[in-house]
Amino acid sequence: MKTNILLCIFCASLSMITADSAAEIAATTDYATELDEAGDAFTFVRIQYDTAGSSWDEGEHWGPWRTWAVDFPAADRNFLRGVRRLTNIQVNREPIVLRLDDDRIFEYPFLYMLEVGRQGGVQFSQKEMGNLREYLLRGGFLFIDDFWGTWQWSNFYRTFSKIFPDKSIVELSKDHQIFHCFYDIDGPQMIPRVHNIDNYPEQDVDVAINRAILDDDGRVMVLINWNSDIGDGWEHTYHPVYPTQYANMAYRLGINYLVYALTH
């Protein structure tokens, strides 16, 4: 796994994102100062996966994209723009997509998955489970985003409990360092999907909860963002009806998670 990422992390100003910053992030298109090749720059890796079912639980049809590709690629690209603008972390402007049975995942310190509770939940092969376990124990970090309620949690847990049957999933308090390693954030935040401007609960749980799987030293290996949709905050940064306050918070949270992953 790459360990010499260019970690000049702290930018000249550590002020919070302003009301206009989110729109400016998405509008940024000048990549002249970015690295041309992958090298030591941060690459955003989205994980492609199979599901147990063939359609969304609400009866919607998602076609060949499946749930792994929700918000792709706009969310990934916008987040990279935000990282570039708000920190000094060198980034590659284009995200990539990998499966967990691809050994190239070991080259990257940060992986992203979402919608892990729909379509009956994620379905992993033995190779995928073995690779993910080894990746995480070697020091990798997996961020899981955008799934809601107890039914989707049950779908998620049925699969992920097999990866680390020897470890418990714990809840992170608002004092955990992951919320304070770059921005000071008051714990988990419920980021709504687009068109939910009132931020009402999507399912039967009305608060955002961050749970985690820790290694033997207490490092967060898997961050589980339950009842919150950070990906929509990234994707809809400049959508005319998406509240700026939630887009801003989505970047703050994502950057905190990334900084934690790169420094632990």
C-alpha positions in Angstrom: 0.0 0.0 0.0 1.3 3.4 -0.9 2.6 5.2 2.2 4.4 8.2 0.8 1.3 10.2 -0.1 2.1 13.9 -0.2 0.8 14.8 3.2 1.2 18.5 3.4 -2.3 18.3 4.9 -2.9 21.6 6.7 -3.8 24.4 4.4 -2.9 28.0 5.0 -6.3 28.8 6.5 -8.1 26.3 8.7 -11.4 28.3 8.7 -14.6 26.5 8.0 -16.0 26.4 4.5 -17.9 29.6 3.8 -21.4 29.8 2.5 -20.1 30.3 -1.0 -17.2 27.8 -0.9 -19.2 24.7 -1.9 -20.3 26.2 -5.1 -16.8 27.4 -5.8 -15.5 23.9 -5.2 -17.7 22.4 -7.9 -17.0 25.2 -10.3 -13.2 24.8 -10.1 -11.9 23.3 -13.3 -8.2 24.5 -13.3 -6.1 21.4 -12.7 -2.9 23.0 -13.9 -1.1 22.6 -10.6 -2.2 19.0 -10.0 0.1 16.0 -10.7 -0.3 14.7 -14.2 0.3 11.0 -13.3 -0.9 9.0 -10.3 2.5 8.9 -8.6 2.0 9.8 -4.9 -1.2 11.8 -5.3 -4.4 10.7 -3.6 -6.7 8.7 -5.8 -10.4 8.3 -4.8 -11.3 4.6 -5.2 -15.0 3.6 -5.4 -15.7 -0.1 -4.8 -17.9 -1.9 -7.3 -19.8 -4.8 -5.8 -22.6 -7.3 -6.4 -25.9 -7.4 -4.5 -28.1 -10.3 -3.4 -31.1 -9.0 -5.3 -31.7 -7.7 -8.8 -33.8 -4.6 -8.1 -34.1 -1.8 -5.5 -36.2 -2.7 -2.5 -38.6 0.1 -3.3 -39.2 -1.4 -6.7 -37.2 1.1 -8.7 -35.2 0.0 -11.6 -31.5 0.9 -11.6 -30.4 -1.2 -14.6 -26.9 -2.4 -15.1 -25.3 0.3 -12.9 -26.6 -1.3 -9.6 -26.4 0.6 -6.3 -22.6 0.8 -6.1 -22.6 3.6 -8.8 -25.2 5.9 -7.1 -23.9 9.5 -7.4 -21.0 8.4 -9.7 -18.9 10.1 -11.0 -20.1 13.6 -10.0 -19.8 13.0 -6.2 -16.3 11.6 -6.4 -15.0 14.3 -8.7 -16.5 17.1 -6.6 -15.0 15.7 -3.4 -11.6 15.6 -5.1 -12.0 19.3 -6.0 -12.9 20.0 -2.4 -9.9 18.2 -1.1 -7.7 20.1 -3.5 -9.2 23.4 -2.7 -9.4 23.1 1.1 -6.2 21.2 1.9 -2.7 20.8 0.4 -3.2 17.1 -0.3 -2.2 16.4 -3.9 -5.0 14.6 -5.7 -5.7 12.9 -9.0 -8.7 14.7 -10.6 -10.4 11.5 -11.8 -11.7 8.8 -9.5 -11.3 5.1 -10.3 -13.5 2.1 -9.7 -12.2 -1.3 -8.4 -13.6 -4.5 -7.1 -12.4 -6.0 -3.9 -11.0 -9.1 -5.6 -8.7 -6.8 -7.6 -5.3 -6.8 -5.8 -4.7 -3.2 -6.9 -6.8 -2.1 -3.9 -3.6 -2.6 -1.8 -2.1 0.4 -3.6 -4.6 2.8 -2.2 -5.2 3.9 1.4 -8.8 4.9 1.1 -11.8 3.1 -0.3 -15.4 4.2 -0.7 -18.7 2.2 -0.8 -22.3 3.3 -0.5 -25.9 2.0 -0.6 -24.8 -1.3 1.1 -28.3 -2.0 2.4 -30.4 -2.0 -0.8 -31.1 -4.9 -3.2 -30.8 -7.4 -0.4 -27.4 -6.1 0.7 -23.9 -6.6 -0.6 -22.8 -10.1 -1.7 -19.1 -10.8 -1.5 -17.1 -13.7 -2.9 -14.5 -15.5 -0.6 -11.8 -13.7 -2.6 -13.4 -10.3 -2.0 -13.8 -11.0 1.8 -10.3 -12.2 2.1 -8.8 -9.2 0.2 -10.8 -6.7 2.2 -9.8 -8.3 5.5 -6.2 -8.3 4.6 -6.4 -4.7 3.2 -7.8 -3.4 6.4 -5.4 -5.2 8.7 -2.5 -3.9 6.6 -3.6 -0.3 7.4 -6.3 0.4 4.8 -9.5 2.4 5.4 -13.0 1.8 4.1 -15.6 4.5 4.2 -19.2 3.2 3.9 -21.9 5.9 3.2 -25.6 6.4 2.4 -27.7 3.6 3.9 -30.7 4.1 6.2 -32.8 2.4 8.8 -32.8 -0.9 10.6 -33.8 -3.0 7.6 -30.8 -1.8 5.5 -28.5 -2.2 8.6 -29.6 -5.8 8.9 -28.7 -6.4 5.2 -25.4 -4.8 5.6 -24.5 -6.6 8.9 -25.3 -10.0 7.5 -22.4 -9.7 5.1 -19.9 -7.6 7.0 -20.0 -9.6 10.1 -18.4 -12.4 8.1 -15.3 -10.3 7.3 -14.4 -9.8 11.0 -16.4 -12.3 13.0 -13.9 -11.8 15.8 -14.5 -8.0 16.1 -17.4 -6.0 17.3 -18.9 -3.0 15.5 -18.7 0.0 17.9 -20.4 3.4 17.9 -18.1 6.4 17.7 -18.8 9.3 20.1 -18.6 12.9 19.1 -15.3 13.2 21.0 -13.6 10.7 18.7 -10.5 12.2 17.0 -12.0 11.4 13.6 -14.3 14.4 14.1 -11.5 16.7 15.2 -8.5 15.8 13.0 -8.9 18.7 10.6 -12.3 20.4 11.2 -13.9 20.4 14.6 -17.3 18.7 14.0 -19.9 18.0 16.7 -20.0 14.2 16.0 -22.1 12.5 13.3 -24.3 14.7 11.0 -27.3 13.7 9.0 -26.7 14.9 5.5 -29.9 14.6 3.4 -30.4 13.4 -0.1 -31.3 15.9 -2.8 -34.9 17.2 -2.7 -35.1 16.4 1.0 -34.4 20.0 2.0 -36.1 19.5 5.4 -33.7 16.7 6.2 -36.4 14.3 7.5 -35.3 10.7 8.3 -35.4 8.4 5.3 -36.3 5.3 7.3 -37.1 4.4 10.9 -34.0 5.9 12.5 -34.1 9.7 12.9 -30.4 10.4 13.8 -27.1 10.0 12.0 -24.8 7.4 13.7 -21.2 6.6 12.9 -20.1 3.1 13.7 -16.7 1.5 13.1 -14.7 -1.6 13.1 -11.4 -1.0 14.9 -8.1 -2.9 14.7 -6.3 -4.1 17.8 -4.7 -0.7 18.3 -8.0 1.1 18.2 -7.5 2.5 14.7 -10.7 2.9 12.6 -10.5 0.4 9.8 -14.1 0.7 8.6 -16.1 3.9 9.1 -19.9 3.2 8.7 -21.8 6.4 8.0 -25.4 5.2 8.8 -28.5 7.4 8.2 -26.6 10.1 6.3 -25.8 10.7 2.6 -22.5 12.5 2.3 -22.3 11.5 -1.3 -25.4 13.5 -2.2 -23.8 16.5 -0.4 -20.8 16.2 -2.8 -22.8 15.4 -5.9 -25.3 18.2 -5.5 -22.9 20.9 -4.4 -24.3 23.5 -6.8 -27.8 22.0 -7.3 -30.2 25.0 -7.0 -32.4 23.4 -4.3 -29.7 21.6 -2.3 -29.0 23.5 1.0 -25.5 24.8 1.1 -25.1 24.1 4.8 -25.4 20.3 4.1 -23.1 20.4 1.1 -20.5 22.3 3.2 -20.8 19.8 6.1 -20.4 16.9 3.6 -17.0 18.2 2.6 -15.9 18.8 6.2 -16.8 15.3 7.2 -15.2 13.7 4.1 -12.0 15.7 4.5 -11.8 14.7 8.2 -12.3 11.0 7.3 -9.6 11.3 4.6 -7.1 13.1 6.8 -7.7 10.4 9.5 -7.2 7.6 7.0 -3.9 9.1 5.7 -2.5 9.7 9.1 -3.4 6.6 11.0 
